[in-house]
């Protein structure tokens, strides 16, 4: 089993990847840009070990 961090997991591709990895037995940590998106990700995929909110954009 691996511990996997998925950035941008509040969007469809990230959620799909997280769901598949979770089904394979991995610990999944989701990332979203803000609290609202993190809550959306948590509702869409309730199994993750953790959901983190934070903007990773650099200028």
Secondary structure, DSSP 8 states (H G I E B T S, - for coil): --EEEETTTTSHHHHHHHHHHHHTT-EEEEEESSHHHHHHHHHH-TT-SEEEE------
